[in-house]
Structure formats: C-alpha cells, structure tokens
Amino acid sequence: MSSPATSVIHMASAASAAMLLLAGMAFQLGNRDGDLPEAVSVPSEPNAPVVEVPAARAETAEPTGLDVAPLSPARPMLAVILDDIGPDRGVAETLIAGGLPLTLSILPFADAAPDIARAATQAGLEVFVHMPMEPVGLADPGPNALLRAHGAAETERRVRWALSRVPGATGLNNHMGSAMTADREAMARVFSVLEVSGLVFVDSLTHPGSVAAGVAAQSGLTALRRDVFLDHVRSPEAIDAAIEEALQRALQSGSAIAIGHPHAMTLTALEGLTARAEAAGVELVSVSRLAEARTRMQAS
C-alpha cells in the first residue's frame, strides 16, 4: 500500500503527463491548421494563401453600436466580400468582368494588387484592403502583417503601406488576425491611423472574442461584422446553404454581409446569385452602400 506522499507524487506525474499530451496535441493542430481552436485554416487551391475560417457566429463578439438594431431599408440588402484577391490575376479579371456588385478584398502583398484595384475601381466595383494580421497558431499571414508586438510607429508604417498597395480602397477587413483582433490595445493602434480616413471596417470574425469592430467604432470608423462565411465548408451543398442563410439574414434583419473566397466552387455558386437574390427580394450591394444605409437608419 502506497503512502499519501507517494500517491500525491503519482497524481502530479499523471497530471503533468496529461498536460504535456494536450500541449503536444495543440501544437500539432496549430502546426497543421494554423489557427485552432478559435479558427480552422482551410487550404486553398495549390499555392493560394492560407484562409482563416471562424468556428464562431457573429453574435459571440461584443457589440459595436452600429449593427445591433435590425435595418429596414426599402429592400433588404446583401453585400458579398470576396477575400484573398490578388495572387491569381486571372480570377480577379474574371470577377471584374462578371458584373456582380462584389466587394473585392485584395491582399496588399500580391504583386498585382495595385493593378487589380485600379481595374476593379474603373469597372465600378468596390475594393477593400484584405489587411494581414497576426493569427493564433503558426499560419503565416504574409509580408508586412500587423502584429501585436508592434508599437505605434511600426503599426502605422505597415497600415499605410497596405493602403498604398490597394489604391481606391473604401474599406478593409482582416486577413487571418485571430490573435490581433482579440487584442484591444493592438487594434486601437491600428485604428488610430485610420480614424480620419473615412474607411469602412468589416470584422471578418476569425476569433469569437474579437473586439475589432467595437474598437473601430470607438475610433470613429464605420464598423460592421461579417454575418455568414459562404465557404467555411467547401462543398456545393454547404455553399448553397450558406448563400441561403445570407439571403434569409438579409430578409430578417434588413441587411447582411457574407464573405467568400475565390475557390472554384464558390465562384460557380455565385454565378446564379443575382437571379437568386432577385427572386428572394434582396438587393445585392457594395459594403459601402450597406454601411450608408445602416448609418441612415440608426440616425433616423
């Protein structure tokens, strides 16, 4: 029969072993998926950027004061942001020529970013900066990403560099950023650079504890949140269901913001979006137009 001291030692050893096992599992998951457990990184087509996809719904984040009340415009509105634009110039050109009123969120480090931004603007499409931000885990958000460790000067340099790479941008949303957007002080440094810019910020919600939209609103920006991810699960059935969810949210609340990525399945599903939205009584609009409508409604 073991002594009480021996039992305590055995219990401590077992606890330590369990902690080591959990740490090892977490490291391997982070190494494989980039931003767990808050988000799951889904690999894109070969050589495409890593995409952070949230596990949480928009309602888990703190309120901004801008998007908590239902909106009742003449027609419900749906804005669709396509992230990760830039690395595949051919896809960008197809989207620009396609006629859908999408908001193209362009990765600033893409070589073709300035040319794509100018071409999209000339074609009447809205462009955003898909701002690279620090994730939880080991995924690489790309060159000149915003990191929590940066002070005000380096944060400003990187923000201004990103804006210079996407001429004509009317707003921004975060690329990855599950660690950055959950850090109030870090996001305050970002928005202090942007507080008189007139830009719209959309929180992609890659972390259930994101404070980004709230901090943006406090800094004077128009701040919105993503409602639906179109391709969180990449299958035709799942994307179709996500589009339906986005349309229903627009009908219920007066407006909704959906985010997708330039995957082949997503682009195929979007081909029929105009007719589908029209049949549902929903108007497809840019993020800026949706933001203006929400601001008018809340001011009235």
N, C-alpha and C positions, 0 to 999 in steps of 0.2 A: 504493500500500500504506500502510495507516494505521499510525501509531506505537503502541507499547504504551500510552502515556498516553491517546491518543485512544480506543483500544479500551476502556480502563477507564472513561472518561467515558461512552461509548456503553452499556456494560453497566450502569453506575449509572443512567443515564437510563431504560433499559428496565426495570430493577428498580423504580424509582420509579413509572413509569407503571403497572406491574403492580399495585403496592401501592395506588395511587390507584383503579384499576379495581376491585380487590377491596373496598376501603373503600366505594366508591360502591355496589357490589352489596349489601354487608352493610347499608348504611344503608337502601337501598330495601327489602330484605327485612324489616328491622326495622320500617320505616315501614308496610309492608303487613301483616305478620303479628304484630308486637308482641313476640315473644319467641323469635326464632330465634338460633342454631341449636339451642339446648337444647330449645325447645318450639315448637309451632306453634299460633298463635292461630286458632281456627276461629270465624267469625262465627255468632252465633245468629240466631234469628228477628229481624225488624226491631225495633230499639230495645232488644233484650236485651243484657245485659252481655257483654263480650268474655270468652272462655273460653280459658284456657291448657291445652293438652294436651301431655303429655310425649312425647318420642321414645324415652326410655329405659325399660327394665324395672326393676322394683323391686330386682332383685338388684345393680344397679350402685351403689346407695347404701351408705353404711357401716352396719354392724350396730348395733342398739340394745341387744342383750342380752335383749330381750323377745320377739322374734318370729323368732328364728333356729331354734329347735327345732320339729319337727313337733308338732302338737297332736292328741291322740286323745281327744276327748270322746265321750260315748255316741253322739252323732250328729254328723257333720260340720256346721259352721256357715258360713253365708254372710251377711255384713252388707252392705247396699247403702246407700250415701250418695248422696243427690241434691243436687248443688250448685246455687248460683245461685238459690235460692228467695227470693222477695220481690218482685221487680219486677212479676211477673204474679200478682196476688192470686187470680184465678180458678183458675189452675193449682194454686196452693197449696191452695185449698179442695177441689179435686177429689182431690188426693193425700191430704189429711186424711180425706176421706170414703171413700177407696178401700179401706181395710182392710189394705193391705200394711204389714208391720212395717219401714218405711223409716226411715232417719235423715235428717231434712231439715236441710240446712246452709244457714242463712239469712244473706244479705248484710246486715250491720248498717245500711248506709246506705239500704236500701229503706224507703220511707215506712211500709209496712205491717208491717215486721219485728216489732215488739212484739206486734201483734195476731195475726199468723200464729203466732208462737212460743207464745203462750198457748193458742190454739185447738188447735194440734198436741199440746201437752202434755196438755190436757184430754181429747183423743181417744186418749191413750195412746201417741203417737208420740214418739220421741226427737228432740230438736233440738240442732243444733250451731251455733256461730258460724262462718260462712264468712269467715275473717279476711283482709281485703285486705292484700296485701303487695307490695312492690316487685318488678316483673319485670325481666328483661333486655329491652332494647329500648324502644319508645315507647308501648306499650299503657298505658292508664290503668286502674289497679286500683280507682279510686273514691275518694270522700272519706274522709279520716282513715286512709288506708292506712299501714301500718308501713313505714318507710324506713330504710335502713342509716345514713343521715346523722343520724338522731335520737339524742339522748342518752337516758339512763335516764329522766329526768322526762317527756319528751315521749312516749317509748315507753309508759310506764306510763299516761299520760293517755289515749292512743289505745286501748290494750288495755282499760282499764276502761270507756271509752265504748262500745266494741263489745260488751262483755259486758252492759252496761246495756240495750242495744238488743235483746238476744235473751234475755228472761227465761226461766229454767228450763233454759238450755243445760247439757248434761252434758259437752260437749267442744267441740273446734274443729278445723278443718283449714284449710289455706291456700288463699286465692283468688289466683290467679297466684303471685307470690312466687319466681320462678326465681332472681332475684338475692338476695333476702333469705334464702332457705332455704339458700343455699350459703355464707353468711357466719356463721361460728361465733360471733363476738362479738355480732353483731346479734341472733341467735337467743337467745343467753344473756340479753340484756337483756329479751327478751320473756318467757322462761320464769322469770326471776327474779320477775316479777309474779305468775306463776301457780303457783309451786312448792308452795303450801299450799292450792291451790284444789280439789284432788281431780278436776280435769277430765282428760278423755282427749284426747290429741293424736294426730291422724292426719296423717301427712305425705302430701300429695297427689302428691308426687314430680313436680313440674313441672320439675325440674332433675336430671340424672343424678348430679351431685355434691352433692346435698342432704345437709346434716349435721343437719337439723332434728330428726329422730326421735332421733338419738343425744344431742343436747344436751338435748332434753326429758326423756329417761330419766335423764340425769345430774342433772337438776334435780328429780327425784323424781316426775315425771308418768308416768302410764301412756302409753307411746308405741307407736304402731302405724304401719304403712305401707299405702298402697293397693297392692293386687295387680294389679287389672285396671281399665282405663278402658273403660266399656261403649260409649261413642260417640266414640272417638277418630276413627274413620272413620264418617261418618254415612250409612249405608245399611242397609236392613233385614237384608241378608245379613251385613254386618260386625257389627252389633249382636247378631244372633242368635249369631254365632260367639264374640263376646266374652262373652255370657252363658254359653255352653257352657264356655268357658275358665275362667270364675269358678267354675262348679259343679265342674269337674274339679280345680281347685286346692283347693277345699274338701275334696273326696274324698281327694286325695293327701296334704294337709297337716293335715287336721282342721278347718281354717278358712280363710276368705279374705275380703278386703274389696274390694268393687267400687265404683267411683264413676261416676255418670252425671249427666246434666243434663236439665232439663225440656224437651227437644225433643219434638216430636210423635212422631217415630219411636221414641225411647227409651221414652216413656210407653206407646205401643202394645205394644212388645215386653215391657214389664214386666207387662202385664195377665195374661199367662199364666205368670208366674214362680212363683206358688205351686204350681200343679199340676206344673210342670216340676221344681221343687226337690223336691217330694214324691216324684215318680217316680224321681229320682236318689238319694233317701235323704239329702237335705241339708235342714237346718233353717234357715229364714230368721229372723234375729235382729237386734237392735239392736247397734250398735257397742259399747255399754257391756257388754252381756251377753257378747259375744265376748271383750272385754278381760278380764272377770272370769274366764271360762273359761281363757284363756291364762295369767293370773296364777296360778290354782289349779294348773294343770298344771305350771307351772315351779317352783312351791313344793313340789310333792309329790316 
